[in-house]
């Protein structure tokens, strides 16, 4: 099974065809519009099997699968102490693998923005994380850890590790968190301002079946978005 994550930087209806060359079984896309609210026939045809969540019809997170893939929305909580955390889309693939689409947002929180949102979501839902893939734009890296917070990027990585969930990029590259040599994000598409903020984490039983992990080439993707796609192939 081939799975892709990509922050498309909006207007997926004009960009989705670039994903076709991967022949992915599942695409997790951040900053995309809800297909049901567009008149783009080709986009609607491609998005015939999908789940989507967002604050507006123009910008959210979507999980798009091939027609033979079964997608089922999971009823996981997005509420932490009476506050909604954003933006997470949990689903079940083929009655077998749980996939959590991630697009962390600042969410008007001065303290728990971005990685803090994911930390809260994990605290509420980690009892569900069995044979699970977490995938998407985390907007985070351990280089931005702050010593006086217990919801740093490194704390999230540690919390996931304690339930046997690891980053597939780091497993395949043998690199450490914060020492990534391959960026996934180019601030303002500037090649001198690069960061690794997109991830695929998975349960150990899935990670053990990893066949390949790859990141799209900047030459192909910076014209479309400030993020590069990340791709994993797993033997299912």
mmCIF file of the C-alpha atoms, coordinates in Angstrom:
data_MODEL
# 
_entry.id   MODEL 
# 
loop_
_atom_site.group_PDB 
_atom_site.id 
_atom_site.type_symbol 
_atom_site.label_atom_id 
_atom_site.label_alt_id 
_atom_site.label_comp_id 
_atom_site.label_asym_id 
_atom_site.label_entity_id 
_atom_site.label_seq_id 
_atom_site.pdbx_PDB_ins_code 
_atom_site.Cartn_x 
_atom_site.Cartn_y 
_atom_site.Cartn_z 
_atom_site.occupancy 
_atom_site.B_iso_or_equiv 
_atom_site.pdbx_formal_charge 
_atom_site.auth_seq_id 
_atom_site.auth_comp_id 
_atom_site.auth_asym_id 
_atom_site.auth_atom_id 
_atom_site.pdbx_PDB_model_num 
ATOM 1   C CA . UNK A 1 1   ? 0.000   0.000  0.000   1.00 0.00 ? 1   UNK A CA 1 
ATOM 2   C CA . UNK A 1 2   ? 1.361   3.388  -1.010  1.00 0.00 ? 2   UNK A CA 1 
ATOM 3   C CA . UNK A 1 3   ? 0.395   6.412  1.103   1.00 0.00 ? 3   UNK A CA 1 
ATOM 4   C CA . UNK A 1 4   ? 1.216   10.060 0.428   1.00 0.00 ? 4   UNK A CA 1 
ATOM 5   C CA . UNK A 1 5   ? 0.963   13.215 2.504   1.00 0.00 ? 5   UNK A CA 1 
ATOM 6   C CA . UNK A 1 6   ? 1.164   16.659 0.918   1.00 0.00 ? 6   UNK A CA 1 
ATOM 7   C CA . UNK A 1 7   ? 0.289   20.182 1.999   1.00 0.00 ? 7   UNK A CA 1 
ATOM 8   C CA . UNK A 1 8   ? -0.884  21.478 -1.365  1.00 0.00 ? 8   UNK A CA 1 
ATOM 9   C CA . UNK A 1 9   ? -0.962  25.165 -0.321  1.00 0.00 ? 9   UNK A CA 1 
ATOM 10  C CA . UNK A 1 10  ? -4.545  25.487 -1.555  1.00 0.00 ? 10  UNK A CA 1 
ATOM 11  C CA . UNK A 1 11  ? -6.425  24.921 -4.844  1.00 0.00 ? 11  UNK A CA 1 
ATOM 12  C CA . UNK A 1 12  ? -5.950  21.157 -4.986  1.00 0.00 ? 12  UNK A CA 1 
ATOM 13  C CA . UNK A 1 13  ? -8.438  21.057 -7.861  1.00 0.00 ? 13  UNK A CA 1 
ATOM 14  C CA . UNK A 1 14  ? -5.710  22.568 -10.052 1.00 0.00 ? 14  UNK A CA 1 
ATOM 15  C CA . UNK A 1 15  ? -2.893  20.409 -8.686  1.00 0.00 ? 15  UNK A CA 1 
ATOM 16  C CA . UNK A 1 16  ? -4.196  16.906 -7.930  1.00 0.00 ? 16  UNK A CA 1 
ATOM 17  C CA . UNK A 1 17  ? -3.099  15.568 -11.319 1.00 0.00 ? 17  UNK A CA 1 
ATOM 18  C CA . UNK A 1 18  ? 0.514   15.886 -10.196 1.00 0.00 ? 18  UNK A CA 1 
ATOM 19  C CA . UNK A 1 19  ? -0.203  13.201 -7.587  1.00 0.00 ? 19  UNK A CA 1 
ATOM 20  C CA . UNK A 1 20  ? -1.371  10.706 -10.190 1.00 0.00 ? 20  UNK A CA 1 
ATOM 21  C CA . UNK A 1 21  ? 2.151   9.655  -11.159 1.00 0.00 ? 21  UNK A CA 1 
ATOM 22  C CA . UNK A 1 22  ? 2.613   8.086  -7.725  1.00 0.00 ? 22  UNK A CA 1 
ATOM 23  C CA . UNK A 1 23  ? -0.388  5.785  -8.202  1.00 0.00 ? 23  UNK A CA 1 
ATOM 24  C CA . UNK A 1 24  ? -0.972  6.042  -4.451  1.00 0.00 ? 24  UNK A CA 1 
ATOM 25  C CA . UNK A 1 25  ? -3.664  4.050  -2.702  1.00 0.00 ? 25  UNK A CA 1 
ATOM 26  C CA . UNK A 1 26  ? -4.282  6.836  -0.169  1.00 0.00 ? 26  UNK A CA 1 
ATOM 27  C CA . UNK A 1 27  ? -3.450  10.555 -0.336  1.00 0.00 ? 27  UNK A CA 1 
ATOM 28  C CA . UNK A 1 28  ? -3.639  12.762 2.754   1.00 0.00 ? 28  UNK A CA 1 
ATOM 29  C CA . UNK A 1 29  ? -3.734  16.400 1.687   1.00 0.00 ? 29  UNK A CA 1 
ATOM 30  C CA . UNK A 1 30  ? -3.626  19.508 3.846   1.00 0.00 ? 30  UNK A CA 1 
ATOM 31  C CA . UNK A 1 31  ? -4.920  22.969 2.859   1.00 0.00 ? 31  UNK A CA 1 
ATOM 32  C CA . UNK A 1 32  ? -7.266  21.505 0.251   1.00 0.00 ? 32  UNK A CA 1 
ATOM 33  C CA . UNK A 1 33  ? -10.825 22.524 -0.566  1.00 0.00 ? 33  UNK A CA 1 
ATOM 34  C CA . UNK A 1 34  ? -13.843 20.303 0.009   1.00 0.00 ? 34  UNK A CA 1 
ATOM 35  C CA . UNK A 1 35  ? -14.551 18.634 -3.368  1.00 0.00 ? 35  UNK A CA 1 
ATOM 36  C CA . UNK A 1 36  ? -18.308 18.743 -2.871  1.00 0.00 ? 36  UNK A CA 1 
ATOM 37  C CA . UNK A 1 37  ? -18.232 22.538 -3.067  1.00 0.00 ? 37  UNK A CA 1 
ATOM 38  C CA . UNK A 1 38  ? -16.372 22.759 -6.375  1.00 0.00 ? 38  UNK A CA 1 
ATOM 39  C CA . UNK A 1 39  ? -17.533 22.528 -9.978  1.00 0.00 ? 39  UNK A CA 1 
ATOM 40  C CA . UNK A 1 40  ? -14.276 21.015 -11.183 1.00 0.00 ? 40  UNK A CA 1 
ATOM 41  C CA . UNK A 1 41  ? -15.406 17.771 -12.810 1.00 0.00 ? 41  UNK A CA 1 
ATOM 42  C CA . UNK A 1 42  ? -11.985 16.113 -12.937 1.00 0.00 ? 42  UNK A CA 1 
ATOM 43  C CA . UNK A 1 43  ? -11.317 16.919 -9.285  1.00 0.00 ? 43  UNK A CA 1 
ATOM 44  C CA . UNK A 1 44  ? -14.717 15.526 -8.302  1.00 0.00 ? 44  UNK A CA 1 
ATOM 45  C CA . UNK A 1 45  ? -14.041 12.356 -10.281 1.00 0.00 ? 45  UNK A CA 1 
ATOM 46  C CA . UNK A 1 46  ? -10.633 11.879 -8.639  1.00 0.00 ? 46  UNK A CA 1 
ATOM 47  C CA . UNK A 1 47  ? -12.138 12.599 -5.208  1.00 0.00 ? 47  UNK A CA 1 
ATOM 48  C CA . UNK A 1 48  ? -14.958 10.081 -5.524  1.00 0.00 ? 48  UNK A CA 1 
ATOM 49  C CA . UNK A 1 49  ? -13.804 8.236  -2.385  1.00 0.00 ? 49  UNK A CA 1 
ATOM 50  C CA . UNK A 1 50  ? -12.771 10.680 0.307   1.00 0.00 ? 50  UNK A CA 1 
ATOM 51  C CA . UNK A 1 51  ? -13.195 12.125 3.789   1.00 0.00 ? 51  UNK A CA 1 
ATOM 52  C CA . UNK A 1 52  ? -12.673 15.802 4.540   1.00 0.00 ? 52  UNK A CA 1 
ATOM 53  C CA . UNK A 1 53  ? -12.641 18.182 7.500   1.00 0.00 ? 53  UNK A CA 1 
ATOM 54  C CA . UNK A 1 54  ? -12.043 21.920 7.712   1.00 0.00 ? 54  UNK A CA 1 
ATOM 55  C CA . UNK A 1 55  ? -13.009 25.263 9.176   1.00 0.00 ? 55  UNK A CA 1 
ATOM 56  C CA . UNK A 1 56  ? -14.110 26.544 5.779   1.00 0.00 ? 56  UNK A CA 1 
ATOM 57  C CA . UNK A 1 57  ? -15.014 24.861 2.503   1.00 0.00 ? 57  UNK A CA 1 
ATOM 58  C CA . UNK A 1 58  ? -11.858 26.222 0.919   1.00 0.00 ? 58  UNK A CA 1 
ATOM 59  C CA . UNK A 1 59  ? -9.199  24.962 3.303   1.00 0.00 ? 59  UNK A CA 1 
ATOM 60  C CA . UNK A 1 60  ? -9.104  21.749 5.291   1.00 0.00 ? 60  UNK A CA 1 
ATOM 61  C CA . UNK A 1 61  ? -7.600  18.278 5.370   1.00 0.00 ? 61  UNK A CA 1 
ATOM 62  C CA . UNK A 1 62  ? -8.719  15.463 3.129   1.00 0.00 ? 62  UNK A CA 1 
ATOM 63  C CA . UNK A 1 63  ? -8.087  11.733 2.841   1.00 0.00 ? 63  UNK A CA 1 
ATOM 64  C CA . UNK A 1 64  ? -8.503  10.560 -0.755  1.00 0.00 ? 64  UNK A CA 1 
ATOM 65  C CA . UNK A 1 65  ? -8.396  6.862  -1.664  1.00 0.00 ? 65  UNK A CA 1 
ATOM 66  C CA . UNK A 1 66  ? -8.705  4.640  -4.678  1.00 0.00 ? 66  UNK A CA 1 
ATOM 67  C CA . UNK A 1 67  ? -12.228 3.442  -5.339  1.00 0.00 ? 67  UNK A CA 1 
ATOM 68  C CA . UNK A 1 68  ? -11.541 -0.095 -4.091  1.00 0.00 ? 68  UNK A CA 1 
ATOM 69  C CA . UNK A 1 69  ? -10.260 1.179  -0.726  1.00 0.00 ? 69  UNK A CA 1 
ATOM 70  C CA . UNK A 1 70  ? -12.780 1.254  2.106   1.00 0.00 ? 70  UNK A CA 1 
ATOM 71  C CA . UNK A 1 71  ? -12.671 4.481  4.148   1.00 0.00 ? 71  UNK A CA 1 
ATOM 72  C CA . UNK A 1 72  ? -14.560 4.795  7.410   1.00 0.00 ? 72  UNK A CA 1 
ATOM 73  C CA . UNK A 1 73  ? -14.549 7.876  9.634   1.00 0.00 ? 73  UNK A CA 1 
ATOM 74  C CA . UNK A 1 74  ? -13.541 7.067  13.215  1.00 0.00 ? 74  UNK A CA 1 
ATOM 75  C CA . UNK A 1 75  ? -15.294 8.646  16.181  1.00 0.00 ? 75  UNK A CA 1 
ATOM 76  C CA . UNK A 1 76  ? -12.258 9.921  18.075  1.00 0.00 ? 76  UNK A CA 1 
ATOM 77  C CA . UNK A 1 77  ? -12.489 12.928 20.330  1.00 0.00 ? 77  UNK A CA 1 
ATOM 78  C CA . UNK A 1 78  ? -11.144 16.328 19.285  1.00 0.00 ? 78  UNK A CA 1 
ATOM 79  C CA . UNK A 1 79  ? -12.072 17.880 22.636  1.00 0.00 ? 79  UNK A CA 1 
ATOM 80  C CA . UNK A 1 80  ? -9.473  18.484 25.335  1.00 0.00 ? 80  UNK A CA 1 
ATOM 81  C CA . UNK A 1 81  ? -10.802 20.059 28.529  1.00 0.00 ? 81  UNK A CA 1 
ATOM 82  C CA . UNK A 1 82  ? -13.779 21.623 26.722  1.00 0.00 ? 82  UNK A CA 1 
ATOM 83  C CA . UNK A 1 83  ? -11.611 23.018 23.902  1.00 0.00 ? 83  UNK A CA 1 
ATOM 84  C CA . UNK A 1 84  ? -11.541 21.683 20.346  1.00 0.00 ? 84  UNK A CA 1 
ATOM 85  C CA . UNK A 1 85  ? -8.076  20.892 19.014  1.00 0.00 ? 85  UNK A CA 1 
ATOM 86  C CA . UNK A 1 86  ? -7.289  21.197 15.303  1.00 0.00 ? 86  UNK A CA 1 
ATOM 87  C CA . UNK A 1 87  ? -7.062  19.740 12.777  1.00 0.00 ? 87  UNK A CA 1 
ATOM 88  C CA . UNK A 1 88  ? -7.289  15.962 12.836  1.00 0.00 ? 88  UNK A CA 1 
ATOM 89  C CA . UNK A 1 89  ? -9.077  13.456 10.627  1.00 0.00 ? 89  UNK A CA 1 
ATOM 90  C CA . UNK A 1 90  ? -9.093  9.837  11.909  1.00 0.00 ? 90  UNK A CA 1 
ATOM 91  C CA . UNK A 1 91  ? -10.261 7.020  9.668   1.00 0.00 ? 91  UNK A CA 1 
ATOM 92  C CA . UNK A 1 92  ? -10.144 3.250  9.227   1.00 0.00 ? 92  UNK A CA 1 
ATOM 93  C CA . UNK A 1 93  ? -8.689  1.830  6.003   1.00 0.00 ? 93  UNK A CA 1 
ATOM 94  C CA . UNK A 1 94  ? -9.988  -1.511 4.741   1.00 0.00 ? 94  UNK A CA 1 
ATOM 95  C CA . UNK A 1 95  ? -11.156 -2.458 8.243   1.00 0.00 ? 95  UNK A CA 1 
ATOM 96  C CA . UNK A 1 96  ? -7.511  -2.947 9.125   1.00 0.00 ? 96  UNK A CA 1 
ATOM 97  C CA . UNK A 1 97  ? -5.329  0.159  9.519   1.00 0.00 ? 97  UNK A CA 1 
ATOM 98  C CA . UNK A 1 98  ? -6.181  3.276  11.482  1.00 0.00 ? 98  UNK A CA 1 
ATOM 99  C CA . UNK A 1 99  ? -4.957  6.457  9.833   1.00 0.00 ? 99  UNK A CA 1 
ATOM 100 C CA . UNK A 1 100 ? -4.867  9.856  11.516  1.00 0.00 ? 100 UNK A CA 1 
ATOM 101 C CA . UNK A 1 101 ? -4.574  12.740 9.083   1.00 0.00 ? 101 UNK A CA 1 
ATOM 102 C CA . UNK A 1 102 ? -2.809  15.672 10.759  1.00 0.00 ? 102 UNK A CA 1 
ATOM 103 C CA . UNK A 1 103 ? -2.687  19.379 9.999   1.00 0.00 ? 103 UNK A CA 1 
ATOM 104 C CA . UNK A 1 104 ? -1.800  21.163 13.231  1.00 0.00 ? 104 UNK A CA 1 
ATOM 105 C CA . UNK A 1 105 ? -2.951  24.749 13.589  1.00 0.00 ? 105 UNK A CA 1 
ATOM 106 C CA . UNK A 1 106 ? -2.211  27.554 15.992  1.00 0.00 ? 106 UNK A CA 1 
ATOM 107 C CA . UNK A 1 107 ? -5.908  27.520 16.862  1.00 0.00 ? 107 UNK A CA 1 
ATOM 108 C CA . UNK A 1 108 ? -5.805  30.911 18.639  1.00 0.00 ? 108 UNK A CA 1 
ATOM 109 C CA . UNK A 1 109 ? -3.773  29.351 21.430  1.00 0.00 ? 109 UNK A CA 1 
ATOM 110 C CA . UNK A 1 110 ? -0.776  31.356 22.717  1.00 0.00 ? 110 UNK A CA 1 
ATOM 111 C CA . UNK A 1 111 ? 0.660   28.307 24.480  1.00 0.00 ? 111 UNK A CA 1 
ATOM 112 C CA . UNK A 1 112 ? -0.679  25.191 22.752  1.00 0.00 ? 112 UNK A CA 1 
ATOM 113 C CA . UNK A 1 113 ? -0.380  26.135 19.094  1.00 0.00 ? 113 UNK A CA 1 
ATOM 114 C CA . UNK A 1 114 ? 0.704   23.621 16.454  1.00 0.00 ? 114 UNK A CA 1 
ATOM 115 C CA . UNK A 1 115 ? 2.540   20.771 18.220  1.00 0.00 ? 115 UNK A CA 1 
ATOM 116 C CA . UNK A 1 116 ? 0.621   21.549 21.413  1.00 0.00 ? 116 UNK A CA 1 
ATOM 117 C CA . UNK A 1 117 ? -2.586  20.731 19.541  1.00 0.00 ? 117 UNK A CA 1 
ATOM 118 C CA . UNK A 1 118 ? -1.209  17.323 18.598  1.00 0.00 ? 118 UNK A CA 1 
ATOM 119 C CA . UNK A 1 119 ? 0.008   16.730 22.148  1.00 0.00 ? 119 UNK A CA 1 
ATOM 120 C CA . UNK A 1 120 ? -3.521  17.342 23.423  1.00 0.00 ? 120 UNK A CA 1 
ATOM 121 C CA . UNK A 1 121 ? -5.047  15.102 20.756  1.00 0.00 ? 121 UNK A CA 1 
ATOM 122 C CA . UNK A 1 122 ? -2.697  12.259 21.658  1.00 0.00 ? 122 UNK A CA 1 
ATOM 123 C CA . UNK A 1 123 ? -3.498  12.637 25.350  1.00 0.00 ? 123 UNK A CA 1 
ATOM 124 C CA . UNK A 1 124 ? -7.209  12.238 24.630  1.00 0.00 ? 124 UNK A CA 1 
ATOM 125 C CA . UNK A 1 125 ? -6.981  9.449  22.058  1.00 0.00 ? 125 UNK A CA 1 
ATOM 126 C CA . UNK A 1 126 ? -3.809  7.413  22.540  1.00 0.00 ? 126 UNK A CA 1 
ATOM 127 C CA . UNK A 1 127 ? -5.826  4.480  23.899  1.00 0.00 ? 127 UNK A CA 1 
ATOM 128 C CA . UNK A 1 128 ? -7.072  4.088  20.310  1.00 0.00 ? 128 UNK A CA 1 
ATOM 129 C CA . UNK A 1 129 ? -3.618  4.010  18.730  1.00 0.00 ? 129 UNK A CA 1 
ATOM 130 C CA . UNK A 1 130 ? -3.443  0.356  17.729  1.00 0.00 ? 130 UNK A CA 1 
ATOM 131 C CA . UNK A 1 131 ? -2.035  -0.426 14.268  1.00 0.00 ? 131 UNK A CA 1 
ATOM 132 C CA . UNK A 1 132 ? -2.103  3.270  13.514  1.00 0.00 ? 132 UNK A CA 1 
ATOM 133 C CA . UNK A 1 133 ? -0.488  5.697  11.081  1.00 0.00 ? 133 UNK A CA 1 
ATOM 134 C CA . UNK A 1 134 ? -0.178  9.397  11.964  1.00 0.00 ? 134 UNK A CA 1 
ATOM 135 C CA . UNK A 1 135 ? 0.515   11.392 8.840   1.00 0.00 ? 135 UNK A CA 1 
ATOM 136 C CA . UNK A 1 136 ? 0.610   15.006 7.766   1.00 0.00 ? 136 UNK A CA 1 
ATOM 137 C CA . UNK A 1 137 ? 1.850   18.512 8.352   1.00 0.00 ? 137 UNK A CA 1 
ATOM 138 C CA . UNK A 1 138 ? 2.833   18.760 12.010  1.00 0.00 ? 138 UNK A CA 1 
ATOM 139 C CA . UNK A 1 139 ? 4.216   22.318 11.633  1.00 0.00 ? 139 UNK A CA 1 
ATOM 140 C CA . UNK A 1 140 ? 6.884   21.291 14.111  1.00 0.00 ? 140 UNK A CA 1 
ATOM 141 C CA . UNK A 1 141 ? 10.452  20.147 14.665  1.00 0.00 ? 141 UNK A CA 1 
ATOM 142 C CA . UNK A 1 142 ? 12.526  19.536 17.772  1.00 0.00 ? 142 UNK A CA 1 
ATOM 143 C CA . UNK A 1 143 ? 14.751  22.500 16.862  1.00 0.00 ? 143 UNK A CA 1 
ATOM 144 C CA . UNK A 1 144 ? 11.917  24.681 18.210  1.00 0.00 ? 144 UNK A CA 1 
ATOM 145 C CA . UNK A 1 145 ? 11.595  22.884 21.564  1.00 0.00 ? 145 UNK A CA 1 
ATOM 146 C CA . UNK A 1 146 ? 11.153  25.225 24.537  1.00 0.00 ? 146 UNK A CA 1 
ATOM 147 C CA . UNK A 1 147 ? 12.571  23.997 27.816  1.00 0.00 ? 147 UNK A CA 1 
ATOM 148 C CA . UNK A 1 148 ? 9.640   25.168 29.967  1.00 0.00 ? 148 UNK A CA 1 
ATOM 149 C CA . UNK A 1 149 ? 6.946   23.244 28.050  1.00 0.00 ? 149 UNK A CA 1 
ATOM 150 C CA . UNK A 1 150 ? 6.048   19.580 28.366  1.00 0.00 ? 150 UNK A CA 1 
ATOM 151 C CA . UNK A 1 151 ? 4.321   19.490 24.983  1.00 0.00 ? 151 UNK A CA 1 
ATOM 152 C CA . UNK A 1 152 ? 7.387   20.122 22.854  1.00 0.00 ? 152 UNK A CA 1 
ATOM 153 C CA . UNK A 1 153 ? 7.991   18.237 19.633  1.00 0.00 ? 153 UNK A CA 1 
ATOM 154 C CA . UNK A 1 154 ? 10.427  15.966 21.484  1.00 0.00 ? 154 UNK A CA 1 
ATOM 155 C CA . UNK A 1 155 ? 7.776   15.256 24.128  1.00 0.00 ? 155 UNK A CA 1 
ATOM 156 C CA . UNK A 1 156 ? 5.287   14.241 21.441  1.00 0.00 ? 156 UNK A CA 1 
ATOM 157 C CA . UNK A 1 157 ? 7.881   11.953 19.838  1.00 0.00 ? 157 UNK A CA 1 
ATOM 158 C CA . UNK A 1 158 ? 8.580   10.429 23.256  1.00 0.00 ? 158 UNK A CA 1 
ATOM 159 C CA . UNK A 1 159 ? 4.865   9.934  24.001  1.00 0.00 ? 159 UNK A CA 1 
ATOM 160 C CA . UNK A 1 160 ? 4.406   8.157  20.683  1.00 0.00 ? 160 UNK A CA 1 
ATOM 161 C CA . UNK A 1 161 ? 7.512   6.040  21.217  1.00 0.00 ? 161 UNK A CA 1 
ATOM 162 C CA . UNK A 1 162 ? 6.113   4.863  24.549  1.00 0.00 ? 162 UNK A CA 1 
ATOM 163 C CA . UNK A 1 163 ? 3.205   3.297  22.666  1.00 0.00 ? 163 UNK A CA 1 
ATOM 164 C CA . UNK A 1 164 ? 5.532   1.876  19.972  1.00 0.00 ? 164 UNK A CA 1 
ATOM 165 C CA . UNK A 1 165 ? 4.872   4.499  17.305  1.00 0.00 ? 165 UNK A CA 1 
ATOM 166 C CA . UNK A 1 166 ? 7.912   5.807  15.406  1.00 0.00 ? 166 UNK A CA 1 
ATOM 167 C CA . UNK A 1 167 ? 8.721   8.186  12.546  1.00 0.00 ? 167 UNK A CA 1 
ATOM 168 C CA . UNK A 1 168 ? 9.223   6.278  9.302   1.00 0.00 ? 168 UNK A CA 1 
ATOM 169 C CA . UNK A 1 169 ? 11.568  8.919  7.883   1.00 0.00 ? 169 UNK A CA 1 
ATOM 170 C CA . UNK A 1 170 ? 13.879  8.649  10.861  1.00 0.00 ? 170 UNK A CA 1 
ATOM 171 C CA . UNK A 1 171 ? 13.761  4.860  10.847  1.00 0.00 ? 171 UNK A CA 1 
ATOM 172 C CA . UNK A 1 172 ? 14.609  4.683  7.151   1.00 0.00 ? 172 UNK A CA 1 
ATOM 173 C CA . UNK A 1 173 ? 17.259  7.422  7.182   1.00 0.00 ? 173 UNK A CA 1 
ATOM 174 C CA . UNK A 1 174 ? 18.776  6.585  10.570  1.00 0.00 ? 174 UNK A CA 1 
ATOM 175 C CA . UNK A 1 175 ? 18.776  10.323 11.341  1.00 0.00 ? 175 UNK A CA 1 
ATOM 176 C CA . UNK A 1 176 ? 17.848  11.901 14.648  1.00 0.00 ? 176 UNK A CA 1 
ATOM 177 C CA . UNK A 1 177 ? 14.953  14.248 15.301  1.00 0.00 ? 177 UNK A CA 1 
ATOM 178 C CA . UNK A 1 178 ? 16.101  17.807 14.591  1.00 0.00 ? 178 UNK A CA 1 
ATOM 179 C CA . UNK A 1 179 ? 19.022  16.569 12.462  1.00 0.00 ? 179 UNK A CA 1 
ATOM 180 C CA . UNK A 1 180 ? 17.093  15.870 9.278   1.00 0.00 ? 180 UNK A CA 1 
ATOM 181 C CA . UNK A 1 181 ? 19.064  16.320 6.067   1.00 0.00 ? 181 UNK A CA 1 
ATOM 182 C CA . UNK A 1 182 ? 16.011  16.363 3.806   1.00 0.00 ? 182 UNK A CA 1 
ATOM 183 C CA . UNK A 1 183 ? 13.551  19.249 4.210   1.00 0.00 ? 183 UNK A CA 1 
ATOM 184 C CA . UNK A 1 184 ? 9.831   18.996 3.533   1.00 0.00 ? 184 UNK A CA 1 
ATOM 185 C CA . UNK A 1 185 ? 9.004   22.722 3.773   1.00 0.00 ? 185 UNK A CA 1 
ATOM 186 C CA . UNK A 1 186 ? 10.466  25.824 2.130   1.00 0.00 ? 186 UNK A CA 1 
ATOM 187 C CA . UNK A 1 187 ? 9.383   29.023 3.877   1.00 0.00 ? 187 UNK A CA 1 
ATOM 188 C CA . UNK A 1 188 ? 8.019   31.383 1.211   1.00 0.00 ? 188 UNK A CA 1 
ATOM 189 C CA . UNK A 1 189 ? 9.446   28.801 -1.235  1.00 0.00 ? 189 UNK A CA 1 
ATOM 190 C CA . UNK A 1 190 ? 12.883  30.110 -0.345  1.00 0.00 ? 190 UNK A CA 1 
ATOM 191 C CA . UNK A 1 191 ? 15.516  27.411 -0.773  1.00 0.00 ? 191 UNK A CA 1 
ATOM 192 C CA . UNK A 1 192 ? 17.646  28.951 1.958   1.00 0.00 ? 192 UNK A CA 1 
ATOM 193 C CA . UNK A 1 193 ? 14.854  28.625 4.551   1.00 0.00 ? 193 UNK A CA 1 
ATOM 194 C CA . UNK A 1 194 ? 14.140  24.922 4.756   1.00 0.00 ? 194 UNK A CA 1 
ATOM 195 C CA . UNK A 1 195 ? 12.635  22.781 7.507   1.00 0.00 ? 195 UNK A CA 1 
ATOM 196 C CA . UNK A 1 196 ? 11.461  19.231 8.111   1.00 0.00 ? 196 UNK A CA 1 
ATOM 197 C CA . UNK A 1 197 ? 7.908   19.541 9.450   1.00 0.00 ? 197 UNK A CA 1 
ATOM 198 C CA . UNK A 1 198 ? 5.909   16.841 7.636   1.00 0.00 ? 198 UNK A CA 1 
ATOM 199 C CA . UNK A 1 199 ? 5.895   13.307 9.043   1.00 0.00 ? 199 UNK A CA 1 
ATOM 200 C CA . UNK A 1 200 ? 4.596   9.784  8.817   1.00 0.00 ? 200 UNK A CA 1 
ATOM 201 C CA . UNK A 1 201 ? 4.601   7.955  12.153  1.00 0.00 ? 201 UNK A CA 1 
ATOM 202 C CA . UNK A 1 202 ? 3.325   4.408  12.505  1.00 0.00 ? 202 UNK A CA 1 
ATOM 203 C CA . UNK A 1 203 ? 2.895   1.575  14.949  1.00 0.00 ? 203 UNK A CA 1 
ATOM 204 C CA . UNK A 1 204 ? 5.827   -0.821 15.073  1.00 0.00 ? 204 UNK A CA 1 
ATOM 205 C CA . UNK A 1 205 ? 3.958   -3.646 13.358  1.00 0.00 ? 205 UNK A CA 1 
ATOM 206 C CA . UNK A 1 206 ? 3.397   -1.363 10.353  1.00 0.00 ? 206 UNK A CA 1 
ATOM 207 C CA . UNK A 1 207 ? 6.891   0.114  10.434  1.00 0.00 ? 207 UNK A CA 1 
ATOM 208 C CA . UNK A 1 208 ? 8.322   -3.403 10.268  1.00 0.00 ? 208 UNK A CA 1 
ATOM 209 C CA . UNK A 1 209 ? 6.655   -3.792 6.869   1.00 0.00 ? 209 UNK A CA 1 
ATOM 210 C CA . UNK A 1 210 ? 8.008   -0.537 5.422   1.00 0.00 ? 210 UNK A CA 1 
ATOM 211 C CA . UNK A 1 211 ? 9.247   -1.091 1.864   1.00 0.00 ? 211 UNK A CA 1 
ATOM 212 C CA . UNK A 1 212 ? 10.204  2.453  0.945   1.00 0.00 ? 212 UNK A CA 1 
ATOM 213 C CA . UNK A 1 213 ? 10.125  6.043  2.141   1.00 0.00 ? 213 UNK A CA 1 
ATOM 214 C CA . UNK A 1 214 ? 10.664  9.011  -0.144  1.00 0.00 ? 214 UNK A CA 1 
ATOM 215 C CA . UNK A 1 215 ? 10.308  12.793 -0.366  1.00 0.00 ? 215 UNK A CA 1 
ATOM 216 C CA . UNK A 1 216 ? 9.347   14.602 -3.568  1.00 0.00 ? 216 UNK A CA 1 
ATOM 217 C CA . UNK A 1 217 ? 11.951  16.594 -5.451  1.00 0.00 ? 217 UNK A CA 1 
ATOM 218 C CA . UNK A 1 218 ? 11.917  20.343 -4.968  1.00 0.00 ? 218 UNK A CA 1 
ATOM 219 C CA . UNK A 1 219 ? 12.362  20.837 -8.711  1.00 0.00 ? 219 UNK A CA 1 
ATOM 220 C CA . UNK A 1 220 ? 8.987   19.214 -9.289  1.00 0.00 ? 220 UNK A CA 1 
ATOM 221 C CA . UNK A 1 221 ? 6.970   20.579 -6.380  1.00 0.00 ? 221 UNK A CA 1 
ATOM 222 C CA . UNK A 1 222 ? 8.024   24.090 -5.336  1.00 0.00 ? 222 UNK A CA 1 
ATOM 223 C CA . UNK A 1 223 ? 6.184   25.522 -8.313  1.00 0.00 ? 223 UNK A CA 1 
ATOM 224 C CA . UNK A 1 224 ? 2.998   24.066 -6.803  1.00 0.00 ? 224 UNK A CA 1 
ATOM 225 C CA . UNK A 1 225 ? 3.436   24.458 -3.038  1.00 0.00 ? 225 UNK A CA 1 
ATOM 226 C CA . UNK A 1 226 ? 5.851   25.390 -0.262  1.00 0.00 ? 226 UNK A CA 1 
ATOM 227 C CA . UNK A 1 227 ? 5.737   21.756 0.913   1.00 0.00 ? 227 UNK A CA 1 
ATOM 228 C CA . UNK A 1 228 ? 7.093   18.610 -0.697  1.00 0.00 ? 228 UNK A CA 1 
ATOM 229 C CA . UNK A 1 229 ? 5.067   15.385 -0.654  1.00 0.00 ? 229 UNK A CA 1 
ATOM 230 C CA . UNK A 1 230 ? 6.243   12.528 1.552   1.00 0.00 ? 230 UNK A CA 1 
ATOM 231 C CA . UNK A 1 231 ? 5.605   8.974  0.401   1.00 0.00 ? 231 UNK A CA 1 
ATOM 232 C CA . UNK A 1 232 ? 5.726   5.608  2.108   1.00 0.00 ? 232 UNK A CA 1 
ATOM 233 C CA . UNK A 1 233 ? 5.080   2.152  0.749   1.00 0.00 ? 233 UNK A CA 1 
ATOM 234 C CA . UNK A 1 234 ? 4.080   -0.592 3.156   1.00 0.00 ? 234 UNK A CA 1 
ATOM 235 C CA . UNK A 1 235 ? 3.595   -4.299 2.599   1.00 0.00 ? 235 UNK A CA 1 
ATOM 236 C CA . UNK A 1 236 ? 0.003   -5.053 3.553   1.00 0.00 ? 236 UNK A CA 1 
# 
